[in-house]
């Protein structure tokens, strides 16, 4: 698989993998505000197979991980590697498989196990959201945001809706084959440790990936930091952008 990507800035390489089914534009929208006034980083935003400019291929996460690992060989030094949601699941898998190519690992709202039934998820919020907070959101997207968002305001809903709508460019046929056939990485349960600087960022209200499994996964990251944002769900970078920028900045400062 050949992966399309977009590069911003110059300096040390940071490779970012986006949410499942969303193209690299979602990662651009999440991370570029972090680098305003923060020079020295070359941000590489990747289209995963079946999204944006990257064609589908073998519909397995193992094959997609191999494509990402191959991309990392094109850099003349180990890269900082970040991923959101499914992109974080893959990034963790890359760090297990080729740790020498990964200078640091950032997992944002990332699932630890890919099977939804096996995830430890928080209860649904007991406080009802503001009336009309999803008004104006496309009917096909509103149920997803009602589940995915922890900061349930009209402003956040519009912000996330704009990003998702603009970047949902996936090859549905490929993605539909990937989900049932090969979604799980073959070494998901391996007790492999990644020794580099890692950070696991979660939302307390994330009803998709949760936050508890990520805390348990810290045993795999001896130099790992963990954060849970109380008023965020699965789209932490857009729900709490200032908090996200601070957490990413702290991780960047730890990289060798």
C-alpha positions as CSV (number, residue, x, y, z in Angstrom):
1,X,0.0,0.0,0.0
2,X,1.2,3.5,-0.9
3,X,0.0,6.1,1.6
4,X,-0.8,9.7,0.6
5,X,0.2,12.4,3.0
6,X,0.5,16.2,3.5
7,X,3.5,18.0,5.1
8,X,3.4,21.2,7.0
9,X,6.4,23.0,8.5
10,X,10.0,22.1,8.7
11,X,12.1,20.4,11.4
12,X,11.8,17.2,13.3
13,X,9.2,14.8,11.8
14,X,5.9,14.2,13.5
15,X,3.6,11.7,11.7
16,X,-0.1,11.8,12.6
17,X,-2.7,9.1,11.8
18,X,-6.4,10.2,11.8
19,X,-9.7,8.8,13.1
20,X,-11.2,5.8,11.3
21,X,-12.9,6.7,8.0
22,X,-11.7,10.3,8.1
23,X,-8.9,11.6,5.9
24,X,-5.8,13.5,7.0
25,X,-7.8,16.8,7.1
26,X,-9.2,15.7,10.4
27,X,-5.7,15.4,11.8
28,X,-4.7,18.7,10.3
29,X,-7.6,20.4,12.0
30,X,-6.8,18.8,15.3
31,X,-3.0,19.4,15.4
32,X,-2.2,22.5,13.4
33,X,-3.5,24.9,16.1
34,X,-1.0,23.2,18.5
35,X,1.9,24.4,16.4
36,X,1.0,28.0,16.1
37,X,4.1,29.7,17.6
38,X,5.8,26.3,18.0
39,X,8.4,26.0,15.2
40,X,10.8,23.2,14.6
41,X,8.4,20.4,13.6
42,X,7.6,18.9,10.3
43,X,4.1,17.6,10.6
44,X,3.2,14.7,8.3
45,X,-0.5,14.0,8.0
46,X,-1.3,10.6,6.6
47,X,-4.4,9.3,4.7
48,X,-4.9,5.8,5.9
49,X,-5.8,3.2,3.2
50,X,-9.3,3.8,1.9
51,X,-9.4,7.5,2.8
52,X,-8.4,10.7,1.0
53,X,-5.7,10.0,-1.6
54,X,-4.7,6.5,-0.3
55,X,-6.4,3.6,-2.1
56,X,-7.6,0.6,-0.3
57,X,-5.6,-2.6,-0.3
58,X,-5.6,-5.7,1.8
59,X,-8.5,-5.0,4.3
60,X,-6.6,-5.9,7.5
61,X,-5.1,-3.7,10.2
62,X,-1.9,-5.7,10.0
63,X,-1.5,-4.7,6.4
64,X,-2.3,-1.0,7.2
65,X,0.2,-1.1,10.0
66,X,2.8,-2.5,7.7
67,X,2.2,0.4,5.2
68,X,2.6,3.0,8.0
69,X,5.8,1.2,9.2
70,X,7.1,1.3,5.6
71,X,6.4,5.1,5.4
72,X,8.5,5.6,8.5
73,X,11.5,4.1,6.7
74,X,11.5,7.2,4.4
75,X,12.7,9.4,7.2
76,X,16.3,9.8,8.1
77,X,15.6,9.6,11.8
78,X,13.0,8.1,14.2
79,X,9.8,10.0,14.1
80,X,7.4,11.2,16.7
81,X,4.2,9.2,16.0
82,X,0.7,10.3,17.0
83,X,-2.7,8.8,16.3
84,X,-6.3,9.6,17.0
85,X,-8.9,6.8,17.7
86,X,-8.2,4.0,15.2
87,X,-5.1,5.9,14.1
88,X,-3.8,5.7,17.7
89,X,-4.6,2.0,17.8
90,X,-2.4,1.6,14.7
91,X,0.3,3.9,16.1
92,X,0.6,1.7,19.2
93,X,0.9,-1.3,17.0
94,X,3.6,0.3,14.9
95,X,5.5,1.1,18.1
96,X,5.2,-2.5,19.2
97,X,6.5,-3.8,15.9
98,X,9.3,-1.2,15.0
99,X,10.1,0.7,18.2
100,X,13.4,1.9,16.8
101,X,11.6,4.0,14.3
102,X,9.4,5.8,16.8
103,X,11.0,8.6,18.9
104,X,7.8,9.1,20.9
105,X,4.2,8.0,20.9
106,X,1.0,10.0,21.4
107,X,-2.3,8.2,21.6
108,X,-5.4,10.4,21.5
109,X,-8.8,8.8,22.3
110,X,-7.2,5.6,21.1
111,X,-8.8,2.2,21.6
112,X,-6.8,-0.5,23.3
113,X,-8.9,-3.3,22.0
114,X,-10.6,-3.0,18.7
115,X,-13.7,-5.2,19.6
116,X,-16.4,-2.8,20.8
117,X,-17.9,-5.5,23.1
118,X,-14.5,-5.9,24.9
119,X,-14.0,-2.2,25.7
120,X,-14.5,-0.7,29.2
121,X,-16.8,2.2,28.6
122,X,-18.1,4.8,31.0
123,X,-21.9,5.1,31.7
124,X,-23.8,7.6,29.7
125,X,-23.9,11.1,31.2
126,X,-26.7,11.5,33.8
127,X,-27.1,15.2,33.0
128,X,-29.2,15.9,29.9
129,X,-27.6,18.1,27.2
130,X,-28.8,21.6,26.4
131,X,-32.0,21.6,24.4
132,X,-31.4,21.9,20.7
133,X,-27.7,21.4,20.9
134,X,-27.7,19.2,17.8
135,X,-30.0,21.5,15.8
136,X,-28.6,22.0,12.3
137,X,-26.5,18.9,12.4
138,X,-27.0,16.5,9.5
139,X,-29.5,13.8,10.6
140,X,-27.1,11.0,9.6
141,X,-24.4,12.5,11.8
142,X,-26.4,13.6,14.8
143,X,-26.7,10.1,16.5
144,X,-22.9,9.6,16.3
145,X,-22.2,13.0,17.9
146,X,-24.8,12.4,20.6
147,X,-22.7,9.4,21.6
148,X,-19.2,10.6,20.8
149,X,-19.2,14.0,22.4
150,X,-18.6,14.6,26.0
151,X,-18.6,18.4,25.8
152,X,-22.2,18.6,24.6
153,X,-22.7,22.2,23.4
154,X,-24.0,23.5,20.1
155,X,-20.6,25.2,19.4
156,X,-18.7,21.9,19.9
157,X,-21.2,20.0,17.9
158,X,-20.9,22.4,15.0
159,X,-17.1,22.4,15.2
160,X,-16.9,18.6,15.1
161,X,-19.6,18.2,12.5
162,X,-17.7,20.6,10.2
163,X,-14.5,18.5,10.5
164,X,-16.2,15.1,10.1
165,X,-18.3,16.2,7.2
166,X,-15.3,17.7,5.3
167,X,-13.0,14.7,5.9
168,X,-15.3,11.7,5.6
169,X,-13.9,10.8,2.2
170,X,-13.5,7.0,2.8
171,X,-14.0,4.2,0.4
172,X,-17.0,2.7,2.1
173,X,-16.6,-0.7,0.4
174,X,-13.1,-1.1,1.6
175,X,-13.9,0.1,5.1
176,X,-16.9,-2.2,5.3
177,X,-14.6,-5.1,4.5
178,X,-12.0,-4.0,7.0
179,X,-14.3,-3.9,10.0
180,X,-15.5,-7.5,10.1
181,X,-12.6,-9.2,8.4
182,X,-9.4,-7.8,9.7
183,X,-10.0,-4.9,12.1
184,X,-8.0,-6.5,15.0
185,X,-4.2,-6.4,15.0
186,X,-2.8,-9.9,15.3
187,X,-0.6,-8.8,18.2
188,X,-3.2,-6.7,20.1
189,X,-2.8,-8.8,23.2
190,X,1.0,-9.0,23.2
191,X,2.7,-7.8,26.4
192,X,5.3,-5.8,24.5
193,X,6.6,-2.6,26.1
194,X,7.5,0.6,24.2
195,X,10.2,2.4,26.2
196,X,10.1,5.8,24.5
197,X,8.2,8.9,25.8
198,X,4.5,8.1,25.4
199,X,1.3,10.0,26.3
200,X,-2.2,8.6,26.4
201,X,-4.9,11.3,26.2
202,X,-8.5,10.4,26.9
203,X,-11.9,11.9,27.5
204,X,-13.9,10.9,30.6
205,X,-17.1,11.0,28.6
206,X,-15.8,8.9,25.7
207,X,-18.5,6.3,25.0
208,X,-16.6,4.9,22.0
209,X,-13.1,4.2,23.2
210,X,-13.4,4.9,26.9
211,X,-10.7,5.9,29.3
212,X,-10.2,3.0,31.7
213,X,-8.5,0.6,29.3
214,X,-6.0,3.2,28.4
215,X,-5.0,3.7,32.0
216,X,-4.5,-0.1,32.3
217,X,-2.3,0.0,29.2
218,X,0.2,2.2,30.9
219,X,2.0,-0.9,32.0
220,X,3.2,-1.2,28.4
221,X,4.7,2.3,28.5
222,X,7.3,2.6,31.3
223,X,7.9,6.3,30.2
224,X,4.2,6.9,29.7
225,X,2.0,9.7,30.8
226,X,-1.8,9.5,31.1
227,X,-4.5,12.3,31.1
228,X,-8.3,12.1,31.3
229,X,-10.2,15.3,30.5
230,X,-13.5,15.4,32.4
231,X,-15.5,17.3,29.8
232,X,-14.5,15.6,26.6
233,X,-15.5,12.5,24.7
234,X,-14.0,10.9,21.5
235,X,-13.1,14.2,19.8
236,X,-11.0,15.6,22.6
237,X,-8.9,17.9,20.3
238,X,-12.1,19.7,19.1
239,X,-14.0,19.5,22.4
240,X,-11.2,21.0,24.6
241,X,-8.6,22.5,22.1
242,X,-6.7,24.5,24.7
243,X,-6.3,21.5,27.0
244,X,-5.3,19.4,24.1
245,X,-2.6,21.9,23.0
246,X,-1.2,22.0,26.5
247,X,-1.0,18.2,26.8
248,X,0.6,17.8,23.3
249,X,3.1,20.5,24.2
250,X,4.0,18.6,27.3
251,X,4.6,15.4,25.4
252,X,6.7,17.2,22.7
253,X,8.9,18.7,25.4
254,X,9.7,15.2,26.7
255,X,10.9,13.9,23.4
256,X,14.7,13.3,23.1
